[in-house]
Amino acid sequence: MAANVEIYTWSSCPFCIRAKALLDKKGIDYQEYCIDGDNVAREEMAERANGKRSLPQIFIDEQHVGGCDDIHALEYQGKLDKLLHA
């Protein structure tokens, strides 16, 4: 069964685009929350992300995994597929 992946983004954010490209390359479906200018949504994201306000913020099966560098690090370490059930 595939993991539930959620990603909070800003439409013009290069790190968001890079993180989504990795997920797309792996064929992973994800729920994107584009929060351009939505301060309420950003506060909700920060609450889920242990106070982190930078974008993107990525969650896999409700577990906060961090941002773009974090998801790429997991891929480099060979740990991302296990989280994604891929």
C-alpha positions in Angstrom: 0.0 0.0 0.0 1.4 3.4 -1.0 2.3 6.0 1.6 0.2 9.1 2.2 2.5 12.0 1.1 1.6 15.6 1.7 3.7 18.6 0.6 3.2 22.2 1.5 4.5 24.5 -1.3 4.8 28.0 -2.7 4.2 28.1 -6.4 7.4 29.8 -7.4 9.7 28.2 -4.8 12.6 26.4 -6.5 13.1 24.1 -3.5 9.4 23.1 -3.7 9.7 22.4 -7.4 12.8 20.3 -6.8 11.1 18.2 -4.0 8.1 17.6 -6.2 10.3 16.6 -9.1 11.9 13.9 -7.0 8.5 12.6 -6.0 7.3 12.7 -9.6 10.4 10.9 -10.8 9.7 8.1 -8.3 6.1 8.0 -9.5 4.7 8.9 -6.1 1.2 10.4 -5.8 1.1 13.3 -3.3 -1.3 15.9 -1.9 0.0 19.3 -2.6 -1.1 22.3 -0.5 0.0 25.4 -2.4 -0.1 28.1 0.4 0.9 31.2 -1.6 0.2 34.2 0.6 -2.1 32.2 2.9 -0.9 33.0 6.4 -3.5 30.9 8.2 -2.4 27.8 6.1 1.2 28.6 6.8 0.6 28.7 10.6 -1.2 25.3 10.4 1.7 23.9 8.4 4.2 25.3 11.0 2.2 23.7 13.8 2.4 20.3 12.1 6.1 20.8 11.2 7.3 21.5 14.8 7.5 25.2 14.2 9.3 25.1 10.8 8.0 27.8 8.4 10.2 27.3 5.4 8.9 25.6 2.3 8.5 23.0 1.3 7.4 20.9 4.3 6.8 17.3 3.6 4.9 14.7 5.5 4.8 10.9 4.8 2.1 9.0 6.6 1.6 11.9 9.0 5.4 11.9 9.9 7.2 15.2 9.3 10.3 14.5 7.2 11.3 18.1 6.6 12.0 20.0 3.4 13.7 19.6 0.1 17.2 18.9 1.4 15.8 16.4 3.9 13.9 14.4 1.3 16.9 14.4 -1.0 19.1 13.2 1.8 16.7 10.4 2.6 16.9 9.4 -1.1 20.7 9.6 -1.1 20.8 7.4 2.0 18.5 4.8 0.5 15.8 5.4 3.1 13.1 7.2 1.1 11.7 4.2 -0.7 11.1 2.4 2.7 9.1 5.5 3.9 7.2 5.6 0.7 6.5 1.8 0.7 8.0 1.8 -2.8 
